[in-house]
Amino acid sequence: MTDRMRPRRSNLAVPGSSTKMLEKAKGLQADQIFMDIEDAVAPLAKPDARKNIVAALNEGGYEDKIRTVRVNDWTTQWTYADVVEVVGGAGANLDCIMLPKAQTADQVVALDLLMTQVEKSNGLEVGRIGIEVQIENALGLINIDAIAAASPRVEAIIFGPADFMASINMKSLVVGEQPPGYDVGDAYHYILMRILMAARAYDKQAIDGPYLAIKDVEGYRRVAGRSAALGFDGKWVLHPGQLDAANEVFSPRQDDYDQAELILDAYDYATSAAGGAKGAVMLGDEMIDEASRKMALVVVAKGRAAGMARTKAFTAPASSDAATSAPAPAGA
């Protein structure tokens, strides 16, 4: 089925109505691009956007990225045609379909069923194309556990802040307007954590939504840092100027990655017969155990997905309980 661990640090939005932007996206350092037929495309332009997207996917050039298409939501008249034309026309060169404004598990099941029928009708591998779901209203958040578990195709759960704010009548508080001592990030904390808990409970990735002030890169970095600290896997990018910040914020620091790799090596050695079958061992000044291994696995998975290379190699201790590290040889 789908590969839920592929990197989604930076998720670049590209309107399907712009052939120029579809072409430009090929050379940008985004982990994922999503070609949009929904909010970024006017109703009259949607049929041509589908054709542009099919042509772009089949032409290629995006193979180093996750190739996603955001269709329109099930409350519109466009969803069926979006899926049939895009999956039927370019399914072999497509990785995911993004479903916006997901409100119930039934909507995910319906999308899965339609995708399966289109795959079978076009001789495509059934189930290879994943699903990403956007949570953009109160009902979607209430039903998020069922949505996450609705289909084995689901790879990621995405927060859509603008539509969510509108759905619950949240006032748009910007810098300079919030009450004294109020952090606008506080308003999103429950929503972000609820999405994160569902994602982790059902083995999905959690993706933060867009930062609309595209010229404010430091603001983007700050907001991305908040969701990364919570445990999110990536964030949307609306402008190429935000890409470097996203890729940096959602990648481990080199020192942290190296340490996590060393912890895995040291723990594997310590629990082996050669290492004395210990349940805990010292790695330098740090005691590591099974809990340490689990935390290290998270960091290592993100680092490896981001293509990071370790700079330190594990050295088994000669006669003590303390494991050591050394510079990694080339290619380690």
N, C-alpha and C positions, 0 to 999 in steps of 0.2 A: 504494500500500500504506500502511503505517502511518507516522506522523510521529514519528521517534525523538527529535527535538530539542525536543518540548514540555516545559515545565519540570516537574520533579519534586523541587523543593527540599524540600517538606513533603508527606508521604504519610500522611494521617490514616486510622487504623483505625476502622471503624464496625461494630459487630456487627449482622448482618442480623436478629437476633431482637428488636431494640429499635426500634420505630417512632418513639419519642421521639428517639433519637439520630440516626436517619436524617433526621428533619426538621430537627434542630438543625444538622446538618452543612452544610445549604444556605447558612447565613449565616456560616460560618467561612472565614477566609482561608487555605485550604489549596490548594496547587497540584493535589493529587490526593486523592481519597477512595477507599478500597477498602472495599466492603461485604463483610463477612466471613460465609462459611458454614462455615468450618473451625474453628480452635481456639477462637474466641470464642463458638461456638454449640454447645450440648449436642446429643447425637444425636437426642433426641426432638423438639428444636425446629428441626431443619434443614428439614423440609418447609415449615413456616410461614415460616422465614427466607427461603426462596426466593421465596415469594409476596410477602412484605414488600418485598423488593428489586425485584422486577419492578414492583410498584405504584409504588414510590418513583421508579424510573428513568423510568417512563412519565408520572408526574405532572410531572416536571421540576423545575427550580430549581438544577440542578448544572452548568449549561451552561458556566460559567466555570472548571470544574475537569475534570481527567481522571477519568472515571467507570470505576472498575475493580471487578470482583467476584472475590474469592478463593474458588475452589471447593475441594473436598476433593481430596486427592492420590489417585493411581491405585491405591494399595494398599487403599483403602477401597471400600465398596459404594455410595458416594454420588456419585462424580465424574460418571458418565454423566447421572444425573438433574439434577445441578447445571447442567451445560452445556446440556442440552436445554431445561430450563425457563427458565433465565435468558436465554440467547441467543435461543431461540425466542420468548420472551415479551417481551423488551425489547431485542433486538439493535440496533434503530435508535437507541437512546438509551444505548448502551454503547460504551466506548472500548477496554477491555482485559479479558482474563481472566487472573487470576494463578494459576499452578500451583505449589502448595507442594511441598516435599520432592522436587524434581525430581532424579532419580538417573541417568537415561540419556537420550540423544537420542531413542530410540524413544518415550519418554513424551511428549515435546514433539511429535513427528510424529503420534502418536495423537490428541493434543488438537487439533492443527491439522486433521486429517482430520475429526474429529467436528464441530468448529466449521464447517468447510466444508459438510458435509452438512446441518447445521441451517440455515445461511445459505441454501443453495439451496432447502431445503424451505419456507422462510418468505419467499422473495423478497427477501432481504437482499443487499447488495453483498458479494461474496465477497472476503475478505481484508482488509476495512477494520478489523475488530476485531483489536487486537494481543494479544500474549501477554507476560506478565511471568513469569519463573521465579525461584523461591526455591531457593537452595542451603543445605541444612540438615543435610547429613551428609557423611561422608567420601567415599562413592561419587559423590555429586553433584559434589564438588570435583574429584575425579580425572577425571571426565568433562566438566568444565565447557566445554572448547573445543568438543566435539561438541554439547553442549547449546546453546551460543550460536549455532552454525551450523545448527541443526536445522531452522529455519523462518524464512522472511522476515518472519513475524509478530512474532518476538521483538523487543521494544523495550528491555527492562531486565532486569538480573540483580540479585537481591536477596540480601543476607546475612541468614540466620536464626540468630542467635547461640544462643538457648536450646536449640533442638533439636540444633544442631551440637555444642554442649558435651556434651549427653547422648550423642550418637552416638559420640563419641571418648573418653568417660569423663573429660572435662576437669573438674577440681575447680573449683567456683565460688568464686573468690577475690574477696573484697570488701575495701574499705578497712579496714585494721586487721588483716587476716588474712594478707596477702601477705608473703613473706620480705623481709628488709631489702634495699633497692635494687631490688626487683622492681616493675615497672609492669604492672598487669593488661592494659593495652593491648598489651604486647609479645606476649601470647598470641594475639592476633587479627591481628597484623601480616601474617603470611604468608597467612592466609586472605583478608584484605581485599585484599592486593596481587594474589593469584591471581585473585580475582573481577574486580578492576579491569583486569588485563592481558587477560583474556578479553573483557571488555566493550569495551575500546578496539580490540582486534584485529578484532572483528567488528562494530564500529560500533553498539554498544549503550550504554545508560546503566547506571551502577553506583549502586545504592542501598544504604545502610547500614540495618541493622535497628533494632529498638526499644531504647529506654532505659527500663528498667522502673520506676525510681524517679521516678514522675511528678511528685512535688512538688519534686524537686531540679533546678530549671531550670538552675542554674549547672553542675551535673554533666552535664546534657544538652548544654549549650553546649560544654563541654570535650570531650566524646566526639565530638560532631558536628564540632567544629573539627578534630579529629584526622583523621576520614575526609575532610573537605573539603580539608584540606591534602594528602592523598594524591591527590586528584583526583576523589572521588566527587561525584555530581550531587545527592544528597539523602539524606534519612533519614526513617525512619518516625516518626510522631507518635502517641502513645497517649492524649494528653490535650490539650485546646485550649491549656492553659498552655504547651505546648512549641512551639506554632506560630510565634510571633514569633522565637524563637531559631533555628528551622530556616530560616525564610525569610531571616533576616539572615545566618546563617553561610554558607549556600550561594549567596548573591548576591555579586558583586564589590563592593568598596568603590567609592564614586562616583569617587574620584580614579583608581583603577585602571581603571575602565570608560572614563572620559574619555581616559586615556592610550592605552588600547588602540584606541579609535576614531581617535585622532590618528595612531597608528602606521600603521593601515590606509590612511588618507587620504594620509599623507606618502609611504608606500612606493608607492602607486598613482601618485602624481604623479612621484616620482623615477624610476620605471621607464618612464614615458611619454616620448614624443618631446619634449613641452613641458618635461619635467623633466630632459632630457638623457640619458634611457635609462640611468640609473645603477643599479648593483646594490646600492649602499649609500648612505645619506645621513644627515646629522645631523638629529635632531629635538631642538632645544634642546641639551642637553649629552650626549645619548644617540645613539650610532650604531645605526641600524636596518638590517636586511637581511632576507632571506627567512626566516631562523629567527625573527626578531622578529615577522614577519608571522604565522607559524604560531601562535606563542604568543598573539599579540593576538587571533587569530580565536577561540580558545577562550574568552577573557574576554568578548569582544564577544557571542558566541553566548549565553553564560549571562546577560549583562546584558540583552540584547534579549529573551530568553525571559522574564526576570523583569519586563519592562515598564519598564526603566530608560530615562531620557532623558539624553542628553549635555548637558553644560553648557559645553563648549568647542568651537569650530569651527576647522577647519584653514585656515591662510592660506598660500598658496604664496609662497615667497621671491621677492623682487624681483630680487636680483642676487647672491645668495650661495648656498652649499650648505646653509644652515641653514633648515629649515622652522620655522614658528612656530604659535602657537595664540592664539585670542581667544575671549571669551565667546560661546557659541552663541546665535544669534538664536532668538526664540520659535518653537517647533515644529521646531527642528533635530533 
